[in-house]
């Protein structure tokens, strides 16, 4: 098998050398950016009870650097809810000598949008109130991971690079979570597509002619050399629209969700390859494909409002509609299984495409080299702008003459408070509701008037945002600092015939389609080029959602979260059309510091405000973080508290431990599952906390943490004797952090386990220090 794959690789090498783009250098890098996994509210669901209690899968930054002559650009996909302006600025500040090559204009950082990572890295107050405020440790870990990934990709740069791109279609991995809003789009437009979700699965292959070269980098989880079947393939980037909300709002373990899981699967299958499954126009797209049902009755939720009937106390017949019980279910037996299934759907299609690209037979996918096509514009360009959104005059992107309206100061609608079928809200709010809740309408008016000290403010908000019923007038709220962004970064990369729009928002299915259609039309009509356009979502900053004008009228959750009003999508189309035309005019450089920033109005002196230096960890969180830990009187840190075999293939061991956030162990691990080697009686690590087969949970006891490590024994695991090692840290009364290890009893996985999945022997040594 190895010989056959090597032969195939050589044949592919000869083919690529024939088409390889002259002068193209490519580099890839991957680094750990996992922040604290305990104590802090997760970013995404705004559920105060969803605080971290451990780790399932680590959060990585994956970087891809392309260089041609003096021009270069970098795309980073980050396992996180999103990227923020301050986070990107912090990353660039960590690059040191590399800042001569990389700056805000030619680096694009796109969040995968997992909802299972710590909050605390966005500076605007609305996002802090939805999480745990400002947590310096979170942003520092993320920035370190991104900077390290960029540096690794820069150091990996070598000539002989080539690119290929293809577009496939992925069904069965997503549903539209706001179909009433989608149906408001023009029928002719809807009929042009076969689905109410965007099924486009665009894959970019980053390849290099380095068969048998020096490969002492450590990009994947496998130490295999790249001089094998995957030696030519250095990186993979896919763009597919689906929310990473397979892990629901009851999850308390840090997780990269279905996007990050798909990356791990692809990197396992292709040793040494960096694989990013990036976000796209996922605004109204859910992975919970069984759809919304009432959790108490199992019946379908109300179609228009995503609510369920609830009996009023004291009235056996009368019922009211509430949103709290309406939630969508994934395809698996639980959220972990659903994450795996949706991840496998993405990873399996990506692998089919990779196998197809490596095949010497007729291709099933329409692969093309984006840099080999003859273009009238620069084949390698990136443009960037900062745009002040409130008050922006919005014109038709195509004619530039018709004034559609003006953007509003930011505000969130009452339907925002209803949440979604992926994470319901509270307090009786409902989606698709444009009639005011009288109580909250009064609250919103008071907030606007108090914060803005202007009695006409709320009326102005209401008129500009109509038909949205304003819930939080965040654009009028600037105490103690701004609640919402006003200046946004916009960025467009052109890699030959591949155009990547980095947008600071979550675009809905149709909003993203209009963005892609606009970009393809600009390059075709004004440069006679046929391009493939993709939307890279949640990039460089975060400004909530973007719906179409028609969807906005329905005021589902996504419309209530479209913060600049009904003309917001048209504003994005206007500004990104202006960026595309700059490339057409030859204005798009791609070297560090070479690209200017300006908007369609020609302004180049506007930049976002950075007030992060005035922010700090909330005082009560500081007190909690400073608490000393001590082991129980009958034991020590690292002692085993309990050991259990659950069912037939799950091992759980509990240790006396300390808080996981004492040491984030970036590019390291809290745990090792080790296999005893028969030849020399040594222990070999086969799984770490980066593997989805393991989970680590950390909960409070009286004076210490109970750290529980779970190992889900795979069907194909090698039989033998195993042990689990815990690498912990604790805070002493002297405020120092001490390290310690704990080791489980040895347990045996029977040789029949791989076939029957039933036989797992009990531990060879009983263990318990509790009591």
N, C-alpha and C positions, 0 to 999 in steps of 0.2 A: 504493500500500500504506500509506504514511504517513497519507494522508487518511482511508482506511478505518479504520485503527486509532484515529486521533484522534476520529473520529465515534463509534466504539464506546466510547471513554473518556468522551465527553460524555454519552452515554446512561447509562453506568454511574454517572457523577457524579450525574445527576438521580435515579436510583434510590436511591443511597446517601443522598442528602440527605433522602429520604423516610423512611429507616429509621435514620439515624445517631443514635447514642445521645447525648442532650443532655448537654453538659458534659464529655464524655470527651476528654482530651488524650492524644496518643500521641507517642512519640519513639523513634527507633532510632539505633544507633551501632555502628560497627565499628572495631576497632583491632588493631594487630599486637602479639602477645605472644610472638613466637618467641624462645626462649632460645638459648643456645650450641648450635651444630650439630656441634661437634667435641669429641672427647676423652671425653665422659661416656657412661656406659651408659644405654640407653634405659629408660624406665619402662614396665613391663608384662610383658615376657617373662622377666625375671630371668635373662637370659643375659649373663654377664660379657664374652663376646666381641662382643656387639652394642653397640659403641661408635660414637658419631656420627662420620661422615667427610664430612658435607656436608648439603646441603639439596635436597629436591625441591619441596615446597610449604610455604609459611609457615603458622604457627599463629595463628589470629585469635580474638579475643573479640568476640562479637556480642551487643549489649545491646538490650533492649526495655523501655521504661518506659511505664507506664499511670498516668494520674492522673485522678481524679474528685473534685472539691472539694478537701478537704485530704488525701484518701487517695491513696496512690500505692504502686506496687510495681514491682520490676525483676526481669526474668528474664535471665540471662546464659548463653549456651552458649559453652563454651570448648573450642577445639581442644587438648585435653590429655588425659592419662590419667584425671584426676579432679581435683576440687577438694579441698583440705585446709583444716582449721580455721585453721591459721596463715596460709595463703595468703589466705583470705577476710578475716581480721583485718588483714592487710597492705594489702589492697585498700581496705578501709574507712578505714584510716589515711591513705591517699593522697587521699581525696576532699576534704579541707580544708573549705571553706565548705559543700559539699554534704552533709556529715555531719548537718546539721540535717534533711535529707530522707531519707537512706538509712542504714540500719544493718543489723545482723545479722538482724533480724526480717523486713524487707520486701525484702531482696535475696536472690535464689536464684541460686547459681552451679553449673551442671551441666557436668561434663566430657563431651566426646564419647566419650572412652575410646580415642583413638588410642594405639597402642603404639610409636609412632615419634617420640617427643619425649624430651628429656633428663630424667633423674631428678634428684633433689636438692631437692625442694620439700616433702616430707612429713617430719615431725619424728620419727615413731616408728621405732625402730631396725630393725625387720624390713624396712621399706621402703627404708631407707638401705643395708642389706646386700644388698638385691636390685638396687641401682643403684650410684651413685657417691657414696654418703653424702649429706652436706648441701652443696649448691652454691648459695651466695647469689646468684650471677648468674642462675641459672635462675628462682628465685622472684621476684627483682626484675623480670625481664623480663615474667613472667606477670602479676604484680600491676600493673605499669605498663600493660600492654595492657588488662586488665580495667577498671582505673580510667579510662583514656582512653576506652574504649568507653562506660562508664556516663556520663561527663561529656558525651560527644558526644550520647548519647541524651537526657540531661537538657536540653542546649542545643537539641535538635531538637524539644522538646515544643511542640505546637501544638494548639489546639482543633479541633473538627470531626472528631474521630477516630471510627472505627467498627471493629468486629471481626466476623469470620465464622469459623466452625469447621465442619469436616466430617470424617467418618471414612471412609476407603477401606480397601482391602485390597491388599497387595503380596505377590505370590508370585514364587518363583524367585530370590530374593535372599538366602536364608538356609536353613540346616539346623540341626537340633538336634544338638549335639556330644556329648550324654550321653543317648542314647535309653534305655539300661537304667534310668537313674534316673527319667526321665519316665514310663516305663511302670509304675513303682511307685505312681504316683498312682491314686486310685480310678477304676475303669473308667467309672463314670457321669459323673464329672467330665471325664475325657478325651473321652468321647463328646459332651459339650456343645460341643466345639470341633472344627473340621475339620482341625486340623493340630497337630503337636507343637512348632511355633514360633508365636509371636504375630504374626499377619499384620496387625494393626491399624496403619494409617498415618493418624494424626490430624494435621490441618493447621490451623493458626491463621493467618488473614490479618489484618494490621494495616494499616488503610487510613485515608486522610485526605483531606478535601475541599480540596486545595490546588492544583488544576489551574492552571498558569500562575503559581504563586507564586514566592517568592524561594527559589531552590534552589542556593545556592553552597556547600552541604555537599559533602564528598568521601567518600561512603560506599562506592561500588563502585569497581571497577577501570576503569570507563569514565567519561569526563568528561561524558557526555551529560546534558543537563538533564532534570529530571523532568517538564517540561511536554510529555510525549509519552504514548505508550500506557501507560506504567507509572507515570504521575504520581500516580494515586490509591493505588497499592500502595506502602506504605512498608516493610513487613517481612513475612517468612514464617517461621513456626516449624513444623517437623514433628517428630513423635515416632514413631520406628519402631525395633523391637528387632533390632539386628544388631551384632555385634562389629566394630569397626574393626581387624580383623586380616587384611585382605587383604594387607598388607605383612607378611611372615613374619619369623621371628627371625633370618634372615640379612641383613635389610635394615640398612644403616648410614646412610641418608639421612633427615633429619627430614622427616616427612610427616604431613599431616592425615588420611591414609588415606581410606576411601570416604566417610565423613561429610563431611569438609572438602572433598573433591573435588566432592561433590554440591552443597555450598554455592557453590563457585566456578562451577560450571556454571549454576546457577540465577541467580546474580548477573550472569553474562555475558548470559544470555538476557533479563534484566529490569533494564536499566540503572538504577542508583541505588537498587535494592532491597537490603536486608540480609536474607539467607536463612540460617537456622540449621537444621541437621539434627541434632537433639538425640538424646541417648541415652535409652534406655528400659529395659525389663526384658530385658536382653541377656545375662544371666549364662550361659546354656547355648546361646547362639545364635552360629553361625559363618557367615561369608560365603563360606567355601570349599566351594562347593556340589557339587563333584565327590566330596566325602566322603573319609573316611580310607582310605589305602592304605599298604602297606609300601613304603618308598622303594627298598629293594634288590630287591624282586621284582615290585612292581606289584600284588600280590594284596591283597584286602581285609584289614584288621586284624581281630583278634579282637573280636567284638561286645561282649563283657562287659568286657574289660579294656583295649581299645585298645592291644594289644601285637602284636609280630611275632615269629615263631620265629627264633632265632639259634643257629647251630651252635656247639657248645662245642669249643674248640681241643683237638685230640687225640682227639676222639670224632666220627667221621664220621656217625654216626646220631643220637646224642643231641642234643636241642635244648632251649633254654630260651626262655621268653617275655620279651621286653624291650620297653620303651616307646619307645626312642630312634628307631626306624625308622618309627614310625606317625605319619603327618601327613596332613592334609586338603589338597586342592588346590582352588584357585579356578578360575573358568571361563575364564581367559585363558591366553595362551601363557607369561606370566610374572606375577610379583606386581604389576608396574606395570599391565599390561593387565587383570588381575583387579580391581585397585582401580578402574580406569576403568569396567569393566563394571558392577560393583555400585553404583558412584556413579551411573552413568547410569540404572540401574533406579529408584533413588530420585528422582533429579532429573527423570526423564521423567514419573513419576507425579505429582510435585509440579507440573510444568508443565501436565500435563493438567488438574489441578484448578484451577490459576490461569486457564488458558484458559477452562475451564468457568465459573468465577466471573465472568469478564469477558464472557461470552456473553449476548446478549439472548434466546436461544432457551431451550428447556426444559433444565433442569440435569440432568446425569447424576449429580451428587453432592447429598447432602442437606445443603445449606448452611443454617446458622442463625446468627443474631446472639445470642451468649451473654448479652449484656446487655439484650436486649429482652424476654426471657421474664419473666413475673411470678413473683417468688420471695418466699417467706415469710422467708427469711434475708437477710442482707446480700449484695448482688450483687457486692461488691468488698471482699474480706477476705483477710488473711493471718495465720496463726498459726504460732508457733515454740516449740519446747521443747528443753531439754537433758535427756537421760535417762542416768542411770548404769546401764549394762547388767549387769555382773556382779552376781549375787545378786537381780536383779529378779524379783519374783513375777509369773508370767504367768497371766492368766485368760482365759477365753473372751471375745473382744471383744464378742460379742452379748449374753450374759447377765450377764457380770461376776461370776458366782458360781463356776463350775467352775474350780478351780485346775489348770492343765495342767502346771505345773512351775516351775522357776527357771532363770535364765540362768547359764551357767558363766563362770569366768574365761577369757579368750581362749586359744585353742590351735589349732594347725594340725595336720591329720592327715597320715598317711603318703601318702594319695592326693593331697594337695596337692603333694608333691614329684614326683609322676609327670607333672605338667604336663597339657596338653590336646592334642587333635589339631591345634590352631592353633599350638602351641609345646610339643613334647614335653620332658619333664624328663630326668633322668639317674639313674644309680646303681641301675637295676633296679627302681625303684618302679613300681607299676601302679595304674591307676584301678579302682574297683569291687573293692577288695581290703580285707577287714576282718580278715585273718589277719596277725598281727604279723610284720614283718621283725625277727628277734631282735636283730640288731646295733643297729638304730635305736631299738628299744624300750628297750634299755639306755641308749643315748645320751640319749633323752628323759627317762628317769627320773633320770639323773645331773644333767641340766640343771635339772630342776625342784627337785631336792633342794639343789643347790649355790646356785642363785639365790635360792630361798626360804628356805634354811636350815631346812627342815622335812621330816623323813623321810616324813611322811604326805601331802605335797603331790601327788606323782605319783599315788598311789592315789585321791585326791580328784578329780584331773583325769580319770583314766581312768573313774571311775564316773559323773561328770557328763556327759562327752562321749560315752559309749558309744552306738553301736558304733564310734565313731571311734577308731582307734589313734593316740594322740597322738604326733606327730613333734616339734613344737616347742611347749612349754608357755609361750607368750609372755606370758600373764597373770601368770606367776610371775617373769618376767625383767624386772628394772628397773635393770640395770647396763649402761652408765653412765647410762642414762635409760630410761624405759618403752619396751618393744618393741611394744606394741599399744595402741590407744585403749580407754578404758573409759567415757568420757562422750561421747555422740553428739548432734549437732544433728538435729532433725526439724522439717520445715517443710511447711505446706500452704497453697496459694494457691487462692482461689476467685474466678474471673472470670465472674460470672454462672453459667451452666450448665457452664462448664469448670472442672474441679478438677485442680490439678497437685500431685502429691505429690513433693516433693524428698527423695529417700532417699539416705543416705550409704553405699550398698552396691550390689552387682551382684545384682539379683534374677533368678532363673531365670524361664523362661516361665510356669510355673504359679504360682510365688510372686507374680509381678507381676499375673497374672490375679486371684488371690485378693485382692490389695491393691485393684485397681480395682473388683472386685465388691463388696468390703466398703464402699468409699467411696460407690459408687452406691446401695448398700442403705441406708446410714445416712441419706443425704439424702432418699431416697424415703420411707423408713419414718418418719423423725422430723421431716421438714420438707415432705413431699409435693412434692419437687422431683426432676425427672429430670435428671441431670447426666451429662456425659461426663468420665470420670476418666482421667488419664494418669499414668504413672510417669516422673519425670525422674530418671534414675539418676546415681550418683556425684556427689551434690550436697553441697556445704558441708563435707564431711569424707569420709574413706575408711575403711571397715571391712570390706573383703573381700567375700565372697559371702553370699547368702541363698537357701537351698533350702526346699522344703516339708519337713514332718516326714517324709513318706514317702520323698522323694528322699534325705534325709539318711541313712536306713537303708542305702542302697546304697553310700554313700561313694565316689562318683565325685570328680573334682577339685573340683567345686563344693561337694559335701558336706564334703570335707576342709578346705575354705576357709571354711566357715560357722563362724566363730570362737567364737560364744557358745553353741554346743551345739544340740541337736535342737529346742528350743522358740523359736529365734530369730525365725522368721517370725511365729509367734503373738504374740511380744512387739511386733514392728513393727505388726501389725494392731491390737493393743490400744492402742498409743500413738497411731497415726494415727486410729483411731476416736475417741480422746479429743480430738484436735485438731479433727476434723470436728464433734464435738458442741459444742466451744467456739464454732465458727462458728454452729451452729444456735442456740446460746444468745445470740448477738449479741456475743460477746467479741472478735471478730477485727477489730482496727483495721488500717489499712494505711498509716500514716504513720510517718516516721522516729521511732523512740523510743516509739511509741504501743502496741506490742504487748508483752505480758509473755511470759516464758518459764516454762513449768511442765510437769511430766509428769503422767501419769495418776494418780500417787500424790499429786499436789498439791505436790510439791517445786519450789521456784523458786530455790533457792540453790546449785544445782550448775552448774558451768561446766567446760569442758575445761581441762586444764593446758597452758600454753604455756611450753615450756622451750627454744624456738628460739634465745633469746639466748645460750644456753650452747653452741651448735653452730657449727661452722666447717668450711671446706673441709679435707679430709684433707691432711696435710702433704706427702705425695708428689705430690699434685695441684697444690699450691701451687708446688712446685719446678718441675714441668713447665710450669706456666703462666707462670713468670717467665723462661723461657729466651729468650735473644735470638736473632734471626734475621738472616741476611745472605744476599745473593744469591750465586750462583756467581761465580767469578773472571772468567768470560767474559761476564757479563751483568749486568742490573739487575732490580730488582723490576718486574714488569709485562711483561717480555720474553716473547715467544711461544717456547715450547719445542717445540711440535709442533702440526700441523694435519692433520686427517684427515676425509675423507668416508667414513662407514661405510655400506655398502650403497648405497642410492640416495637416502636422505632423512634422514640423520643427520649432523650436523656436530659434530665434537669438536675443541676447541682447548685446549691446555695452556699455562699461564702460570707464570712464576716468581712465587710468591706468599707470603702470610703466613697465619697461623692465622685462620680466620673468626671466632673468638670474641673477637678484639681489638675488634671493633666489630660489634654485632648488627644494626645498620642497621634498627632498628625503623621501620616505615612507609617504608622506603627499599629499596634493592636492591644486591646484590653484582654484578649483571650487567644488561646491556641488549642485546637483539638489535635492531639498527637497520636501517632501510630507507632507501636513498638516494633523496631526492626529486628528480625530474627537473626540476622547474620552477626550483628555486633551489640545487640541489646541497647541500642540508642533509640531516642525518640525523634521521630520526624513529623514536623508540622504539616498537616494536610488541610486544615481550615483555620481561618482567622475571623475577626469580627467584620471583615470586608465581604465575607461570603454570606449569601442569603440562607445558608443552612444553619446559621447560628443567630442567636439573639441574646442580648444582655440587658437585664432590667435592674434598676437601682431604686429601692424604696427605703423610707425612713424606718429605723427602729429607735429605741430609746436614745442611744448615744453613738450609734454607728449606722451604716447602711447595710441592708440585706441585698447582696448582689447575686442575682440569679442568672445563670448561664444555661441556655437551652441549645441542644444540638439535635437537629432533625436529621436522622441518619438516612442518607440517600440510598436508593435501591442498588446503585452500582458501586457502593463503597467497598474498599478492599477489606476482607475479613481479617480479624486479628484483635490484639489487645490495644485498648485506647485509654487515654486519660485527657482530662480537660485542665488546662493551666489558666489561672486568672492572674493578670498583672494589675495590681491596684495601687491606689494612693490614698492617703488620709491626711487630714489637717490636725496637727497636734495643738496642745494648749499654748505652745510657744509660737503658734502661727506658721510653723514650718510644715512643708509638705514632705511626707516620708513615703517611700516606695516599698512594696512588699509583694510577694507572690503567694498564691494558693494553688494546691494541686488536688484534684479529685481522686477518689478511689479508681483503681484500674477496672475497666469493664471490657467485656469481650463481645465483639460482633461476630456471630456465627457465620460460617461459610455459606449456609443456606439462606442467609438474610437477603442476599442480592436477588434470589429467585422468589422466595416466599414472602418477603417483607414481614415475617412473623417472629423470627427467632432472634432475640437479643438477650443475652444472659445477664443475670444480676451482677452487681459489683463483686469483685473478688475479695474486697475488704469492706466491711460495714463501717460507716462513719457517721458520727453525730457528736458534736460538742455541746449541743444545746441542752439546757436543763440543769 
